[in-house]
């Protein structure tokens, strides 16, 4: 039970208990206005907005002329997306002496919710031009203006309004929470980097500033710096889960699975691992070939959500990697049953059938995968490589020729050149196409081509030419 101001207000704890037990039919102990506001704050933060509103209505039956209580009611109504009712409460709050400026700032929120941007802007302009605003009020006016720009999809204007708000109050949490979205939508990456470094010079321990910096670096493809920034964010605020999640996401993207695991282990000290974190932990262990541990986390995630098809798919991959094709096939089929039409699921099942020499079933699944996503050259490449590994070069060549009607890629060129070489036909044209596209992937040709190709002087010359081109 919350112990708000125990002793100072003798009836406060009893009043909270009465509402928590939902026994509000009996008489409520009268209290002064300020204790009511404390109790409302408790229910708003710890229970729910509707319950806080119920408490506020009870308080207003005892303090009908309280501007603060009417304003609080308006704020709660705005949270509940009832702007018309909020405007009525704001009118009462103004009548009963609440600050005109504070009331007008709340009115702007109501008009934004009603999509009446003209009135909202009118109020903001009036406040800035005709009243001496405090720093907090001026900052709030720019945050509200940014919200208008967000709804109107004017993201550059939104970004610059939030910058102005943060120049006034650098640690304003609402502005910091919104500016990274404005940055991503407006692509103001360079400016955002410079601006957040300026903010850090003023306060190096603001976790949201580090978090936003991480997003700016991520969008600039500077993943190492992004990871550093996300790490600083959760070091400063150990209870800020999004920083852990984005660090892990970036680490996985960079295939730095051990770093991702270490970050999630840090997060476990403060949070229970939810389905998303369990899934990521499992994938990381799968990628470093610790399949038993990966399965443990996948099964824990499955207990939370037994209808997540990706969990079954990855379990299938774990079993297939260990040659346990019966278990692999079961999980691939479950993934397909839960979500039909996902090409990776059919490819996984095809490769498992192929490894178990169930050729007819493998062909069916390869065909389904390439039919679902015929634009993906890697599916055709996997299909062709299976035939090539079994020395069926003509069938592989047929698959690669069919693929040309739908997609193109250096891998298909290299594989086609290898097929032609194995069949004793001219392969140089296809090899050149592959070298033009991606000379670094040339080993794909040598993996399947006859051994004499490695010593062929013409091929060596072609590789040198395109490697330096």
VOKOLLUM-27446 format. One record per residue (C-alpha): residue in three letters; x, y, z. Coordinates in steps of 0.05 Angstrom, whole numbers. Example, Ala and Ser with C-alpha at 12.3 -4.5 7.8 and 13.67 -1.06 7.14 Angstrom:
# residues 2
rolo r = ALA&u = 246&v = -90&w = 156
rolo r = SER&u = 273&v = -21&w = 143
# end
This chain:
# residues 469
rolo r = UNK&u = 0&v = 0&w = 0
rolo r = UNK&u = 25&v = 70&w = -16
rolo r = UNK&u = 47&v = 109&w = 45
rolo r = UNK&u = 37&v = 180&w = 19
rolo r = UNK&u = 49&v = 232&w = 73
rolo r = UNK&u = 32&v = 182&w = 128
rolo r = UNK&u = 22&v = 220&w = 193
rolo r = UNK&u = 19&v = 289&w = 163
rolo r = UNK&u = -52&v = 277&w = 136
rolo r = UNK&u = -85&v = 229&w = 185
rolo r = UNK&u = -142&v = 209&w = 138
rolo r = UNK&u = -102&v = 205&w = 73
rolo r = UNK&u = -82&v = 132&w = 77
rolo r = UNK&u = -152&v = 111&w = 97
rolo r = UNK&u = -180&v = 150&w = 38
rolo r = UNK&u = -132&v = 116&w = -11
rolo r = UNK&u = -151&v = 48&w = 18
rolo r = UNK&u = -224&v = 62&w = 11
rolo r = UNK&u = -217&v = 76&w = -63
rolo r = UNK&u = -169&v = 19&w = -75
rolo r = UNK&u = -221&v = -29&w = -46
rolo r = UNK&u = -274&v = 5&w = -90
rolo r = UNK&u = -319&v = 15&w = -29
rolo r = UNK&u = -340&v = 86&w = -46
rolo r = UNK&u = -413&v = 79&w = -28
rolo r = UNK&u = -403&v = 101&w = 43
rolo r = UNK&u = -386&v = 171&w = 68
rolo r = UNK&u = -318&v = 199&w = 48
rolo r = UNK&u = -277&v = 233&w = 102
rolo r = UNK&u = -274&v = 307&w = 84
rolo r = UNK&u = -205&v = 333&w = 66
rolo r = UNK&u = -173&v = 397&w = 43
rolo r = UNK&u = -160&v = 410&w = -31
rolo r = UNK&u = -85&v = 396&w = -30
rolo r = UNK&u = -90&v = 326&w = 0
rolo r = UNK&u = -142&v = 309&w = -52
rolo r = UNK&u = -93&v = 330&w = -107
rolo r = UNK&u = -40&v = 284&w = -76
rolo r = UNK&u = -88&v = 225&w = -75
rolo r = UNK&u = -109&v = 239&w = -148
rolo r = UNK&u = -36&v = 239&w = -167
rolo r = UNK&u = -27&v = 172&w = -133
rolo r = UNK&u = -85&v = 140&w = -171
rolo r = UNK&u = -62&v = 172&w = -237
rolo r = UNK&u = 8&v = 145&w = -231
rolo r = UNK&u = -3&v = 79&w = -195
rolo r = UNK&u = -73&v = 55&w = -214
rolo r = UNK&u = -107&v = 83&w = -276
rolo r = UNK&u = -131&v = 148&w = -308
rolo r = UNK&u = -205&v = 129&w = -303
rolo r = UNK&u = -197&v = 115&w = -229
rolo r = UNK&u = -161&v = 181&w = -219
rolo r = UNK&u = -219&v = 216&w = -254
rolo r = UNK&u = -268&v = 181&w = -208
rolo r = UNK&u = -228&v = 208&w = -148
rolo r = UNK&u = -228&v = 277&w = -179
rolo r = UNK&u = -303&v = 278&w = -187
rolo r = UNK&u = -311&v = 259&w = -114
rolo r = UNK&u = -263&v = 314&w = -94
rolo r = UNK&u = -302&v = 365&w = -135
rolo r = UNK&u = -366&v = 348&w = -98
rolo r = UNK&u = -331&v = 376&w = -36
rolo r = UNK&u = -291&v = 432&w = -71
rolo r = UNK&u = -336&v = 456&w = -127
rolo r = UNK&u = -299&v = 522&w = -135
rolo r = UNK&u = -228&v = 494&w = -140
rolo r = UNK&u = -193&v = 518&w = -203
rolo r = UNK&u = -137&v = 467&w = -192
rolo r = UNK&u = -185&v = 408&w = -187
rolo r = UNK&u = -223&v = 429&w = -250
rolo r = UNK&u = -157&v = 437&w = -287
rolo r = UNK&u = -135&v = 368&w = -262
rolo r = UNK&u = -200&v = 339&w = -287
rolo r = UNK&u = -188&v = 371&w = -355
rolo r = UNK&u = -119&v = 341&w = -358
rolo r = UNK&u = -146&v = 272&w = -343
rolo r = UNK&u = -201&v = 280&w = -395
rolo r = UNK&u = -148&v = 298&w = -446
rolo r = UNK&u = -111&v = 234&w = -429
rolo r = UNK&u = -176&v = 197&w = -441
rolo r = UNK&u = -185&v = 231&w = -508
rolo r = UNK&u = -246&v = 271&w = -488
rolo r = UNK&u = -226&v = 341&w = -511
rolo r = UNK&u = -297&v = 371&w = -513
rolo r = UNK&u = -309&v = 353&w = -440
rolo r = UNK&u = -238&v = 378&w = -423
rolo r = UNK&u = -255&v = 446&w = -453
rolo r = UNK&u = -316&v = 451&w = -407
rolo r = UNK&u = -273&v = 436&w = -346
rolo r = UNK&u = -221&v = 487&w = -368
rolo r = UNK&u = -275&v = 541&w = -373
rolo r = UNK&u = -294&v = 526&w = -300
rolo r = UNK&u = -221&v = 525&w = -279
rolo r = UNK&u = -211&v = 594&w = -309
rolo r = UNK&u = -273&v = 621&w = -275
rolo r = UNK&u = -248&v = 596&w = -208
rolo r = UNK&u = -180&v = 629&w = -212
rolo r = UNK&u = -132&v = 581&w = -245
rolo r = UNK&u = -75&v = 615&w = -283
rolo r = UNK&u = -100&v = 640&w = -350
rolo r = UNK&u = -35&v = 620&w = -385
rolo r = UNK&u = -36&v = 549&w = -358
rolo r = UNK&u = -109&v = 542&w = -378
rolo r = UNK&u = -95&v = 566&w = -448
rolo r = UNK&u = -37&v = 517&w = -457
rolo r = UNK&u = -85&v = 461&w = -438
rolo r = UNK&u = -136&v = 489&w = -486
rolo r = UNK&u = -85&v = 482&w = -542
rolo r = UNK&u = -79&v = 408&w = -526
rolo r = UNK&u = -155&v = 401&w = -531
rolo r = UNK&u = -158&v = 438&w = -598
rolo r = UNK&u = -102&v = 395&w = -626
rolo r = UNK&u = -141&v = 333&w = -606
rolo r = UNK&u = -201&v = 363&w = -643
rolo r = UNK&u = -157&v = 379&w = -704
rolo r = UNK&u = -174&v = 452&w = -696
rolo r = UNK&u = -103&v = 475&w = -710
rolo r = UNK&u = -122&v = 546&w = -728
rolo r = UNK&u = -149&v = 560&w = -657
rolo r = UNK&u = -90&v = 524&w = -627
rolo r = UNK&u = -40&v = 567&w = -664
rolo r = UNK&u = -80&v = 630&w = -648
rolo r = UNK&u = -75&v = 615&w = -573
rolo r = UNK&u = 0&v = 600&w = -578
rolo r = UNK&u = 14&v = 664&w = -617
rolo r = UNK&u = -28&v = 705&w = -568
rolo r = UNK&u = 9&v = 677&w = -507
rolo r = UNK&u = 78&v = 690&w = -537
rolo r = UNK&u = 61&v = 760&w = -562
rolo r = UNK&u = 21&v = 787&w = -504
rolo r = UNK&u = 43&v = 753&w = -440
rolo r = UNK&u = 109&v = 745&w = -403
rolo r = UNK&u = 116&v = 670&w = -401
rolo r = UNK&u = 159&v = 631&w = -353
rolo r = UNK&u = 213&v = 587&w = -383
rolo r = UNK&u = 169&v = 526&w = -370
rolo r = UNK&u = 109&v = 558&w = -404
rolo r = UNK&u = 149&v = 581&w = -464
rolo r = UNK&u = 180&v = 512&w = -472
rolo r = UNK&u = 112&v = 480&w = -467
rolo r = UNK&u = 85&v = 526&w = -521
rolo r = UNK&u = 138&v = 501&w = -570
rolo r = UNK&u = 125&v = 428&w = -551
rolo r = UNK&u = 51&v = 440&w = -566
rolo r = UNK&u = 68&v = 474&w = -631
rolo r = UNK&u = 111&v = 414&w = -650
rolo r = UNK&u = 51&v = 369&w = -637
rolo r = UNK&u = 9&v = 410&w = -686
rolo r = UNK&u = 64&v = 403&w = -738
rolo r = UNK&u = 68&v = 328&w = -724
rolo r = UNK&u = -6&v = 317&w = -738
rolo r = UNK&u = 0&v = 361&w = -800
rolo r = UNK&u = 60&v = 319&w = -821
rolo r = UNK&u = 105&v = 381&w = -825
rolo r = UNK&u = 164&v = 344&w = -795
rolo r = UNK&u = 218&v = 396&w = -809
rolo r = UNK&u = 177&v = 448&w = -773
rolo r = UNK&u = 164&v = 398&w = -717
rolo r = UNK&u = 238&v = 385&w = -709
rolo r = UNK&u = 257&v = 458&w = -705
rolo r = UNK&u = 201&v = 473&w = -656
rolo r = UNK&u = 227&v = 419&w = -610
rolo r = UNK&u = 298&v = 445&w = -617
rolo r = UNK&u = 273&v = 513&w = -594
rolo r = UNK&u = 239&v = 481&w = -535
rolo r = UNK&u = 303&v = 445&w = -515
rolo r = UNK&u = 344&v = 508&w = -522
rolo r = UNK&u = 298&v = 537&w = -470
rolo r = UNK&u = 298&v = 476&w = -423
rolo r = UNK&u = 351&v = 426&w = -446
rolo r = UNK&u = 325&v = 368&w = -403
rolo r = UNK&u = 251&v = 375&w = -421
rolo r = UNK&u = 231&v = 301&w = -424
rolo r = UNK&u = 171&v = 309&w = -470
rolo r = UNK&u = 212&v = 347&w = -522
rolo r = UNK&u = 269&v = 296&w = -516
rolo r = UNK&u = 221&v = 238&w = -525
rolo r = UNK&u = 192&v = 269&w = -589
rolo r = UNK&u = 251&v = 299&w = -624
rolo r = UNK&u = 281&v = 232&w = -647
rolo r = UNK&u = 217&v = 218&w = -685
rolo r = UNK&u = 219&v = 287&w = -716
rolo r = UNK&u = 292&v = 275&w = -734
rolo r = UNK&u = 277&v = 209&w = -768
rolo r = UNK&u = 217&v = 235&w = -806
rolo r = UNK&u = 252&v = 299&w = -829
rolo r = UNK&u = 320&v = 265&w = -839
rolo r = UNK&u = 355&v = 321&w = -801
rolo r = UNK&u = 409&v = 271&w = -780
rolo r = UNK&u = 470&v = 316&w = -784
rolo r = UNK&u = 437&v = 374&w = -749
rolo r = UNK&u = 410&v = 327&w = -696
rolo r = UNK&u = 479&v = 299&w = -682
rolo r = UNK&u = 509&v = 367&w = -672
rolo r = UNK&u = 450&v = 392&w = -630
rolo r = UNK&u = 451&v = 332&w = -583
rolo r = UNK&u = 526&v = 339&w = -573
rolo r = UNK&u = 512&v = 411&w = -551
rolo r = UNK&u = 459&v = 385&w = -503
rolo r = UNK&u = 508&v = 336&w = -474
rolo r = UNK&u = 558&v = 392&w = -461
rolo r = UNK&u = 504&v = 423&w = -416
rolo r = UNK&u = 485&v = 357&w = -383
rolo r = UNK&u = 524&v = 293&w = -397
rolo r = UNK&u = 477&v = 252&w = -353
rolo r = UNK&u = 412&v = 260&w = -391
rolo r = UNK&u = 394&v = 190&w = -413
rolo r = UNK&u = 344&v = 212&w = -466
rolo r = UNK&u = 397&v = 256&w = -500
rolo r = UNK&u = 443&v = 195&w = -506
rolo r = UNK&u = 384&v = 154&w = -531
rolo r = UNK&u = 368&v = 204&w = -586
rolo r = UNK&u = 441&v = 209&w = -604
rolo r = UNK&u = 441&v = 133&w = -614
rolo r = UNK&u = 383&v = 139&w = -663
rolo r = UNK&u = 419&v = 194&w = -701
rolo r = UNK&u = 482&v = 153&w = -708
rolo r = UNK&u = 441&v = 92&w = -728
rolo r = UNK&u = 408&v = 131&w = -784
rolo r = UNK&u = 477&v = 153&w = -806
rolo r = UNK&u = 499&v = 79&w = -810
rolo r = UNK&u = 550&v = 92&w = -755
rolo r = UNK&u = 528&v = 30&w = -716
rolo r = UNK&u = 587&v = 27&w = -668
rolo r = UNK&u = 575&v = 98&w = -644
rolo r = UNK&u = 501&v = 83&w = -640
rolo r = UNK&u = 514&v = 24&w = -594
rolo r = UNK&u = 559&v = 67&w = -550
rolo r = UNK&u = 505&v = 120&w = -544
rolo r = UNK&u = 451&v = 69&w = -527
rolo r = UNK&u = 497&v = 39&w = -475
rolo r = UNK&u = 510&v = 107&w = -442
rolo r = UNK&u = 434&v = 116&w = -441
rolo r = UNK&u = 420&v = 53&w = -401
rolo r = UNK&u = 481&v = 63&w = -357
rolo r = UNK&u = 455&v = 132&w = -337
rolo r = UNK&u = 384&v = 105&w = -327
rolo r = UNK&u = 385&v = 30&w = -313
rolo r = UNK&u = 309&v = 28&w = -315
rolo r = UNK&u = 303&v = 54&w = -386
rolo r = UNK&u = 285&v = -9&w = -425
rolo r = UNK&u = 283&v = 21&w = -496
rolo r = UNK&u = 358&v = 35&w = -493
rolo r = UNK&u = 372&v = -38&w = -478
rolo r = UNK&u = 326&v = -61&w = -534
rolo r = UNK&u = 357&v = -14&w = -586
rolo r = UNK&u = 427&v = -33&w = -565
rolo r = UNK&u = 410&v = -106&w = -574
rolo r = UNK&u = 376&v = -93&w = -641
rolo r = UNK&u = 437&v = -55&w = -666
rolo r = UNK&u = 485&v = -109&w = -641
rolo r = UNK&u = 445&v = -164&w = -675
rolo r = UNK&u = 444&v = -123&w = -739
rolo r = UNK&u = 520&v = -120&w = -734
rolo r = UNK&u = 524&v = -194&w = -718
rolo r = UNK&u = 556&v = -178&w = -651
rolo r = UNK&u = 517&v = -232&w = -615
rolo r = UNK&u = 560&v = -237&w = -552
rolo r = UNK&u = 551&v = -162&w = -540
rolo r = UNK&u = 476&v = -168&w = -549
rolo r = UNK&u = 474&v = -226&w = -499
rolo r = UNK&u = 515&v = -186&w = -449
rolo r = UNK&u = 467&v = -127&w = -455
rolo r = UNK&u = 406&v = -172&w = -444
rolo r = UNK&u = 440&v = -203&w = -383
rolo r = UNK&u = 447&v = -132&w = -356
rolo r = UNK&u = 374&v = -118&w = -370
rolo r = UNK&u = 354&v = -181&w = -332
rolo r = UNK&u = 378&v = -149&w = -268
rolo r = UNK&u = 323&v = -98&w = -273
rolo r = UNK&u = 268&v = -129&w = -316
rolo r = UNK&u = 235&v = -196&w = -326
rolo r = UNK&u = 251&v = -218&w = -397
rolo r = UNK&u = 188&v = -211&w = -438
rolo r = UNK&u = 173&v = -250&w = -502
rolo r = UNK&u = 212&v = -201&w = -546
rolo r = UNK&u = 274&v = -204&w = -502
rolo r = UNK&u = 270&v = -280&w = -495
rolo r = UNK&u = 265&v = -286&w = -571
rolo r = UNK&u = 325&v = -241&w = -583
rolo r = UNK&u = 365&v = -279&w = -530
rolo r = UNK&u = 347&v = -344&w = -565
rolo r = UNK&u = 366&v = -318&w = -634
rolo r = UNK&u = 434&v = -295&w = -609
rolo r = UNK&u = 450&v = -363&w = -579
rolo r = UNK&u = 426&v = -395&w = -644
rolo r = UNK&u = 474&v = -352&w = -684
rolo r = UNK&u = 533&v = -373&w = -642
rolo r = UNK&u = 512&v = -446&w = -650
rolo r = UNK&u = 491&v = -457&w = -578
rolo r = UNK&u = 428&v = -493&w = -600
rolo r = UNK&u = 409&v = -524&w = -533
rolo r = UNK&u = 409&v = -457&w = -498
rolo r = UNK&u = 374&v = -424&w = -557
rolo r = UNK&u = 318&v = -475&w = -553
rolo r = UNK&u = 311&v = -463&w = -479
rolo r = UNK&u = 297&v = -389&w = -492
rolo r = UNK&u = 252&v = -403&w = -552
rolo r = UNK&u = 209&v = -451&w = -511
rolo r = UNK&u = 204&v = -399&w = -455
rolo r = UNK&u = 181&v = -348&w = -507
rolo r = UNK&u = 132&v = -399&w = -535
rolo r = UNK&u = 100&v = -407&w = -466
rolo r = UNK&u = 83&v = -333&w = -468
rolo r = UNK&u = 58&v = -334&w = -540
rolo r = UNK&u = 45&v = -403&w = -570
rolo r = UNK&u = 20&v = -371&w = -635
rolo r = UNK&u = 85&v = -337&w = -655
rolo r = UNK&u = 104&v = -370&w = -720
rolo r = UNK&u = 175&v = -343&w = -719
rolo r = UNK&u = 190&v = -381&w = -655
rolo r = UNK&u = 171&v = -447&w = -689
rolo r = UNK&u = 212&v = -428&w = -750
rolo r = UNK&u = 275&v = -415&w = -710
rolo r = UNK&u = 265&v = -478&w = -669
rolo r = UNK&u = 262&v = -515&w = -736
rolo r = UNK&u = 328&v = -483&w = -756
rolo r = UNK&u = 360&v = -504&w = -691
rolo r = UNK&u = 339&v = -576&w = -699
rolo r = UNK&u = 358&v = -576&w = -773
rolo r = UNK&u = 428&v = -550&w = -756
rolo r = UNK&u = 437&v = -612&w = -711
rolo r = UNK&u = 411&v = -659&w = -764
rolo r = UNK&u = 347&v = -674&w = -725
rolo r = UNK&u = 303&v = -668&w = -785
rolo r = UNK&u = 240&v = -700&w = -757
rolo r = UNK&u = 236&v = -647&w = -702
rolo r = UNK&u = 257&v = -593&w = -752
rolo r = UNK&u = 202&v = -612&w = -801
rolo r = UNK&u = 149&v = -611&w = -746
rolo r = UNK&u = 168&v = -540&w = -725
rolo r = UNK&u = 173&v = -514&w = -797
rolo r = UNK&u = 104&v = -543&w = -811
rolo r = UNK&u = 76&v = -510&w = -748
rolo r = UNK&u = 105&v = -443&w = -771
rolo r = UNK&u = 72&v = -451&w = -839
rolo r = UNK&u = 6&v = -472&w = -806
rolo r = UNK&u = 6&v = -410&w = -762
rolo r = UNK&u = 26&v = -362&w = -818
rolo r = UNK&u = 20&v = -387&w = -889
rolo r = UNK&u = 55&v = -352&w = -946
rolo r = UNK&u = 122&v = -337&w = -913
rolo r = UNK&u = 177&v = -358&w = -961
rolo r = UNK&u = 230&v = -368&w = -907
rolo r = UNK&u = 187&v = -421&w = -874
rolo r = UNK&u = 180&v = -461&w = -938
rolo r = UNK&u = 254&v = -453&w = -953
rolo r = UNK&u = 273&v = -479&w = -884
rolo r = UNK&u = 228&v = -540&w = -894
rolo r = UNK&u = 256&v = -550&w = -964
rolo r = UNK&u = 328&v = -550&w = -939
rolo r = UNK&u = 310&v = -598&w = -883
rolo r = UNK&u = 276&v = -646&w = -932
rolo r = UNK&u = 336&v = -640&w = -978
rolo r = UNK&u = 386&v = -655&w = -922
rolo r = UNK&u = 345&v = -717&w = -905
rolo r = UNK&u = 344&v = -738&w = -978
rolo r = UNK&u = 269&v = -730&w = -985
rolo r = UNK&u = 277&v = -701&w = -1054
rolo r = UNK&u = 205&v = -700&w = -1078
rolo r = UNK&u = 182&v = -663&w = -1015
rolo r = UNK&u = 242&v = -616&w = -1021
rolo r = UNK&u = 223&v = -596&w = -1092
rolo r = UNK&u = 152&v = -581&w = -1071
rolo r = UNK&u = 176&v = -533&w = -1017
rolo r = UNK&u = 229&v = -500&w = -1061
rolo r = UNK&u = 175&v = -487&w = -1113
rolo r = UNK&u = 128&v = -458&w = -1061
rolo r = UNK&u = 183&v = -412&w = -1034
rolo r = UNK&u = 202&v = -385&w = -1103
rolo r = UNK&u = 128&v = -377&w = -1122
rolo r = UNK&u = 114&v = -336&w = -1060
rolo r = UNK&u = 174&v = -289&w = -1069
rolo r = UNK&u = 199&v = -297&w = -1139
rolo r = UNK&u = 236&v = -231&w = -1135
rolo r = UNK&u = 285&v = -257&w = -1082
rolo r = UNK&u = 346&v = -284&w = -1117
rolo r = UNK&u = 372&v = -319&w = -1055
rolo r = UNK&u = 313&v = -367&w = -1057
rolo r = UNK&u = 329&v = -387&w = -1129
rolo r = UNK&u = 403&v = -393&w = -1110
rolo r = UNK&u = 387&v = -440&w = -1053
rolo r = UNK&u = 344&v = -482&w = -1099
rolo r = UNK&u = 398&v = -486&w = -1153
rolo r = UNK&u = 454&v = -501&w = -1103
rolo r = UNK&u = 416&v = -562&w = -1078
rolo r = UNK&u = 416&v = -591&w = -1148
rolo r = UNK&u = 489&v = -572&w = -1158
rolo r = UNK&u = 510&v = -605&w = -1094
rolo r = UNK&u = 480&v = -668&w = -1122
rolo r = UNK&u = 515&v = -659&w = -1189
rolo r = UNK&u = 450&v = -646&w = -1225
rolo r = UNK&u = 476&v = -586&w = -1264
rolo r = UNK&u = 425&v = -587&w = -1320
rolo r = UNK&u = 368&v = -582&w = -1270
rolo r = UNK&u = 404&v = -527&w = -1233
rolo r = UNK&u = 415&v = -490&w = -1298
rolo r = UNK&u = 341&v = -495&w = -1315
rolo r = UNK&u = 323&v = -465&w = -1247
rolo r = UNK&u = 373&v = -408&w = -1256
rolo r = UNK&u = 346&v = -393&w = -1326
rolo r = UNK&u = 275&v = -391&w = -1299
rolo r = UNK&u = 298&v = -343&w = -1244
rolo r = UNK&u = 320&v = -292&w = -1297
rolo r = UNK&u = 247&v = -278&w = -1312
rolo r = UNK&u = 237&v = -252&w = -1242
rolo r = UNK&u = 302&v = -227&w = -1211
rolo r = UNK&u = 376&v = -215&w = -1220
rolo r = UNK&u = 437&v = -222&w = -1175
rolo r = UNK&u = 511&v = -236&w = -1177
rolo r = UNK&u = 499&v = -302&w = -1141
rolo r = UNK&u = 455&v = -326&w = -1197
rolo r = UNK&u = 507&v = -306&w = -1249
rolo r = UNK&u = 563&v = -342&w = -1213
rolo r = UNK&u = 521&v = -405&w = -1203
rolo r = UNK&u = 500&v = -405&w = -1276
rolo r = UNK&u = 572&v = -397&w = -1298
rolo r = UNK&u = 592&v = -456&w = -1254
rolo r = UNK&u = 536&v = -499&w = -1284
rolo r = UNK&u = 559&v = -483&w = -1354
rolo r = UNK&u = 631&v = -498&w = -1336
rolo r = UNK&u = 611&v = -565&w = -1307
rolo r = UNK&u = 571&v = -581&w = -1370
rolo r = UNK&u = 631&v = -563&w = -1414
rolo r = UNK&u = 599&v = -501&w = -1444
rolo r = UNK&u = 621&v = -429&w = -1452
rolo r = UNK&u = 612&v = -396&w = -1384
rolo r = UNK&u = 653&v = -332&w = -1391
rolo r = UNK&u = 595&v = -285&w = -1406
rolo r = UNK&u = 558&v = -305&w = -1342
rolo r = UNK&u = 622&v = -301&w = -1302
rolo r = UNK&u = 635&v = -230&w = -1327
rolo r = UNK&u = 565&v = -210&w = -1306
rolo r = UNK&u = 578&v = -235&w = -1236
rolo r = UNK&u = 646&v = -200&w = -1232
rolo r = UNK&u = 615&v = -135&w = -1256
rolo r = UNK&u = 562&v = -138&w = -1202
rolo r = UNK&u = 602&v = -164&w = -1142
rolo r = UNK&u = 675&v = -185&w = -1153
rolo r = UNK&u = 683&v = -201&w = -1079
rolo r = UNK&u = 633&v = -258&w = -1085
rolo r = UNK&u = 675&v = -296&w = -1137
rolo r = UNK&u = 685&v = -355&w = -1091
rolo r = UNK&u = 613&v = -375&w = -1103
rolo r = UNK&u = 634&v = -393&w = -1174
rolo r = UNK&u = 696&v = -432&w = -1151
rolo r = UNK&u = 655&v = -470&w = -1099
rolo r = UNK&u = 617&v = -506&w = -1155
rolo r = UNK&u = 660&v = -498&w = -1217
rolo r = UNK&u = 710&v = -552&w = -1240
rolo r = UNK&u = 778&v = -550&w = -1206
rolo r = UNK&u = 814&v = -529&w = -1270
rolo r = UNK&u = 779&v = -461&w = -1266
rolo r = UNK&u = 823&v = -440&w = -1207
rolo r = UNK&u = 885&v = -445&w = -1252
rolo r = UNK&u = 854&v = -416&w = -1315
rolo r = UNK&u = 896&v = -355&w = -1334
rolo r = UNK&u = 838&v = -323&w = -1370
rolo r = UNK&u = 795&v = -326&w = -1308
rolo r = UNK&u = 852&v = -299&w = -1265
rolo r = UNK&u = 859&v = -240&w = -1313
rolo r = UNK&u = 785&v = -226&w = -1312
rolo r = UNK&u = 785&v = -226&w = -1235
rolo r = UNK&u = 844&v = -178&w = -1232
rolo r = UNK&u = 811&v = -131&w = -1282
rolo r = UNK&u = 744&v = -126&w = -1246
rolo r = UNK&u = 775&v = -125&w = -1176
rolo r = UNK&u = 813&v = -62&w = -1194
rolo r = UNK&u = 759&v = -31&w = -1239
# end
